[in-house]
Every structure is written in C-alpha cells, then in structure tokens.
Amino acid sequence: MTKDLRLRTKYGFTLIELLVVVSLIGVLATLVIANLNSARERARDSQRKSDLRSIQTALRLYYNDNSSTGFPNSSSYNIVGCDGACTWGEAWVNESITYMNILPKDPLTGQSYRYTASADNEGYTLEACLENKSDDKGVSTTDTTWCPSGWKYVVSP
C-alpha cells in the first residue's frame, strides 16, 4: 500500500497557491498603474512650466517692441496683445510681428493658463494649475473652480 502512494506524484498547483499568485500580481499591477499616473501628472506639470517660460520670453519681446505701452493688457485671463484677442492654442501675431507661432494651452482639456496684467502694464502674472501637489515650485490657491488641485505655478517679470 505504501508503494502505491509513492508512485502517485502530484503535478500542478493547489488552489491556495494560485490564489496567492493572482493576488500578488494584482497588488503589483495596482502599484505600477498608480506610479504611471503620477508620472503622467509630473510630465504635464513640467510641460506647463516650460510653456509659461516660453510665454514669458514672448511677453518680454512684446514689451521691448512696445515699451511705450508696456506689457499687453489682459481680459478674462487672456492676453490682449494680438490683432484682437489672443487665444490659447493659436498664433500670437501683433501688427505682422509673430511673437509665438502657437500660444501654448494647458495639456488638459478643460484647464487653461491665466494671464493678468498689472494696472500700469509694467508687470504681469502668469499662472498654471499643477496636478502634483508635492511640486516644490507650486503655491496654494483657494480658487478650486479654476484649479481643482489647489496648487498652482506662478511666474512674473
């Protein structure tokens, strides 16, 4: 009888072993997806900062060309320095001078950059809503209708 038991060898996995492996794979997949989403947020925030620096350079060029009037006016957080109102995502052209081929817009649909000129047009504020609240360059904002994360990036001259 013991001889028969030894001949029967066990092949395969038990149900418990399979459940443990499947649960481990699920936990690892969850961690990878969370890190991937966080990396996407950081990449979009990096794009926002780069866009604001590019806009800042174009604003300086505009100021140099129009030093008597200063930086362009603002209206509804948009730049009023085009042949009409500037639209995010379109060319910034003023009196046949192209300041930007495409005035960048926020990488996320439904969000936009903000431009506010000072009263004397000698200064301005550019703002972008950041997704990553741990960004050390960001500052808090109470305007969560515009910036759901409550964390924004601000540049000025």
C-alpha positions as CSV (number, residue, x, y, z in Angstrom):
1,M,0.0,0.0,0.0
2,T,2.8,2.5,0.7
3,K,4.3,1.6,-2.6
4,D,1.1,2.8,-4.4
5,L,1.2,6.1,-2.5
6,R,4.8,6.8,-3.5
7,L,4.0,6.1,-7.2
8,R,1.3,8.8,-7.2
9,T,3.2,12.0,-7.7
10,K,1.5,15.3,-7.5
11,Y,1.5,17.6,-10.6
12,G,0.2,21.2,-10.7
13,F,-0.6,23.8,-8.1
14,T,-3.2,23.9,-5.3
15,L,-6.0,26.4,-5.4
16,I,-4.4,28.3,-2.5
17,E,-1.1,28.7,-4.3
18,L,-2.9,30.0,-7.4
19,L,-4.9,32.5,-5.3
20,V,-1.8,33.8,-3.7
21,V,0.0,34.3,-7.0
22,V,-3.0,36.1,-8.6
23,S,-3.4,38.4,-5.6
24,L,0.3,39.3,-5.7
25,I,0.0,40.1,-9.4
26,G,-3.0,42.3,-8.6
27,V,-1.1,44.2,-6.0
28,L,1.9,44.8,-8.2
29,A,-0.3,45.9,-11.1
30,T,-2.1,48.4,-8.9
31,L,1.3,49.9,-7.8
32,V,2.5,50.1,-11.4
33,I,-0.6,51.9,-12.6
34,A,-0.5,54.4,-9.6
35,N,3.1,55.2,-10.4
36,L,2.3,55.6,-14.1
37,N,-0.5,58.1,-13.4
38,S,1.8,60.0,-11.1
39,A,4.5,60.1,-13.8
40,R,1.9,61.5,-16.3
41,E,0.9,64.2,-13.9
42,R,4.5,65.2,-13.3
43,A,5.1,65.3,-17.1
44,R,2.1,67.6,-17.7
45,D,3.3,69.9,-14.9
46,S,6.7,70.0,-16.5
47,Q,5.1,71.0,-19.8
48,R,3.1,73.7,-18.1
49,K,6.3,75.2,-16.5
50,S,8.0,75.1,-19.9
51,D,5.1,76.7,-21.6
52,L,5.0,79.6,-19.1
53,R,8.7,80.2,-19.5
54,S,8.2,80.4,-23.3
55,I,5.2,82.8,-22.9
56,Q,7.3,84.9,-20.5
57,T,10.0,85.2,-23.2
58,A,7.4,86.2,-25.8
59,L,6.0,88.8,-23.4
60,R,9.4,90.3,-22.9
61,L,9.8,90.6,-26.7
62,Y,6.4,92.3,-26.9
63,Y,7.5,94.7,-24.1
64,N,10.7,95.5,-25.9
65,D,8.8,96.3,-29.1
66,N,6.1,98.2,-27.3
67,S,8.0,99.8,-24.5
68,S,5.8,102.9,-24.6
69,T,2.7,100.9,-23.7
70,G,4.3,98.1,-21.7
71,F,3.1,94.5,-21.5
72,P,-0.1,93.6,-23.2
73,N,-3.4,94.1,-21.4
74,S,-5.4,91.2,-20.0
75,S,-9.1,90.3,-20.4
76,S,-10.7,87.3,-18.8
77,Y,-7.2,86.0,-18.0
78,N,-6.2,86.1,-21.7
79,I,-3.5,88.2,-23.4
80,V,-4.9,91.2,-25.3
81,G,-1.8,91.8,-27.4
82,C,-2.7,90.2,-30.7
83,D,-4.5,91.7,-33.6
84,G,-7.6,91.4,-31.4
85,A,-7.7,88.9,-28.5
86,C,-5.1,86.2,-28.2
87,T,-6.5,82.7,-28.0
88,W,-4.6,79.9,-26.2
89,G,-3.5,77.3,-28.8
90,E,-3.4,79.8,-31.7
91,A,-0.7,82.1,-33.1
92,W,0.3,85.3,-31.3
93,V,0.7,87.9,-34.0
94,N,0.5,91.7,-33.5
95,E,0.9,94.1,-36.3
96,S,2.5,91.5,-38.6
97,I,5.1,90.5,-35.8
98,T,4.8,86.9,-34.7
99,Y,5.7,86.5,-31.1
100,M,4.7,82.9,-30.9
101,N,3.6,80.5,-33.7
102,I,1.3,78.9,-31.2
103,L,0.4,80.4,-27.9
104,P,0.5,77.2,-25.7
105,K,-2.5,75.9,-24.0
106,D,-2.8,73.7,-20.9
107,P,-2.2,70.0,-21.7
108,L,-5.5,69.0,-20.1
109,T,-8.8,69.8,-21.8
110,G,-10.9,72.0,-19.5
111,Q,-8.0,73.8,-17.9
112,S,-6.3,76.9,-19.1
113,Y,-3.4,79.3,-18.3
114,R,-4.1,82.6,-16.7
115,Y,-2.5,86.0,-17.7
116,T,-3.2,89.1,-15.6
117,A,-1.5,92.4,-16.5
118,S,-0.7,95.0,-13.8
119,A,-2.7,98.2,-13.8
120,D,0.2,100.2,-15.3
121,N,1.1,97.4,-17.8
122,E,4.7,97.3,-16.3
123,G,4.1,93.8,-14.9
124,Y,2.0,90.7,-15.2
125,T,1.3,87.4,-13.6
126,L,1.1,84.1,-15.5
127,E,-0.4,81.1,-13.7
128,A,-0.8,77.4,-14.4
129,C,-2.7,74.8,-12.3
130,L,-0.4,72.0,-11.2
131,E,-1.7,68.4,-10.7
132,N,1.2,67.3,-8.5
133,K,0.7,68.9,-5.1
134,S,4.2,67.8,-4.0
135,D,5.9,70.1,-6.6
136,D,8.2,72.5,-4.6
137,K,7.7,75.3,-7.2
138,G,4.0,75.5,-6.6
139,V,1.9,77.7,-4.3
140,S,-1.5,77.1,-2.9
141,T,-4.7,78.7,-4.3
142,T,-8.2,78.9,-2.9
143,D,-9.7,79.1,-6.4
144,T,-10.5,75.4,-6.8
145,T,-13.1,76.1,-9.6
146,W,-10.1,77.1,-11.9
147,C,-7.5,74.8,-10.2
148,P,-9.1,71.7,-8.7
149,S,-5.8,70.6,-7.1
150,G,-5.5,73.9,-5.2
151,W,-1.8,74.0,-6.3
152,K,-0.5,76.5,-8.9
153,Y,2.7,77.7,-10.6
154,V,3.2,81.4,-10.9
155,V,5.7,83.5,-12.9
156,S,6.1,87.2,-13.2
157,P,8.8,89.5,-14.6
